[in-house]
């Protein structure tokens, strides 16, 4: 979008993108509220699981606590 020469149009598109991103995040917030007893722990554990998945290229080692 940075190459659009019409500044008002470009800024409007950035604004619409920001509103859309926020609308998508609201759905995730509702999921957290219904699925978790402790919101902070739920979000932290989800972050750590995703980070572990990305670090190991989609094949994380088995967790000994799960067995």
C-alpha positions as CSV (number, residue, x, y, z in Angstrom):
1,X,0.0,0.0,0.0
2,X,3.0,2.3,0.4
3,X,3.1,2.8,-3.3
4,X,-0.4,4.3,-3.6
5,X,0.2,8.0,-4.6
6,X,-3.2,9.2,-3.3
7,X,-2.5,9.9,0.4
8,X,-6.1,10.1,1.7
9,X,-6.9,6.8,0.0
10,X,-3.7,5.2,1.3
11,X,-4.4,6.4,4.9
12,X,-8.0,5.2,4.6
13,X,-6.8,1.7,3.6
14,X,-4.4,1.6,6.5
15,X,-7.3,2.6,8.9
16,X,-9.6,-0.1,7.5
17,X,-6.8,-2.7,7.9
18,X,-6.3,-1.6,11.6
19,X,-10.0,-1.9,12.3
20,X,-10.2,-5.3,10.6
21,X,-7.2,-6.5,12.7
22,X,-8.9,-5.4,15.9
23,X,-12.2,-7.1,14.9
24,X,-10.3,-10.4,14.4
25,X,-8.7,-10.0,17.8
26,X,-12.1,-9.5,19.5
27,X,-13.0,-13.1,18.5
28,X,-9.9,-14.5,20.1
29,X,-10.6,-12.6,23.3
30,X,-14.0,-14.1,23.6
31,X,-12.4,-17.6,23.1
32,X,-10.0,-16.9,25.9
33,X,-12.7,-15.7,28.2
34,X,-14.8,-18.8,27.7
35,X,-12.0,-21.4,27.7
36,X,-9.8,-20.3,30.5
37,X,-10.2,-20.1,34.3
38,X,-7.0,-18.0,34.5
39,X,-6.7,-15.7,31.4
40,X,-3.0,-14.9,32.0
41,X,-2.0,-18.6,32.3
42,X,-4.0,-19.6,29.3
43,X,-2.3,-16.9,27.1
44,X,1.2,-17.6,28.5
45,X,0.9,-21.4,27.9
46,X,-0.5,-20.8,24.3
47,X,2.5,-18.5,23.6
48,X,5.0,-21.0,25.0
49,X,3.5,-23.9,23.0
50,X,3.6,-21.9,19.8
51,X,7.2,-20.7,20.4
52,X,8.3,-24.3,21.1
53,X,6.6,-25.4,17.9
54,X,8.3,-22.7,15.8
55,X,11.7,-23.3,17.4
56,X,11.6,-27.0,16.5
57,X,10.3,-26.5,12.9
58,X,6.9,-28.0,13.7
59,X,8.2,-31.1,15.3
60,X,8.7,-30.4,19.0
61,X,10.1,-33.1,21.3
62,X,7.6,-35.1,23.4
63,X,7.1,-33.6,26.8
64,X,7.8,-36.2,29.5
65,X,5.0,-34.8,31.7
66,X,2.4,-35.8,29.0
67,X,3.3,-39.5,29.2
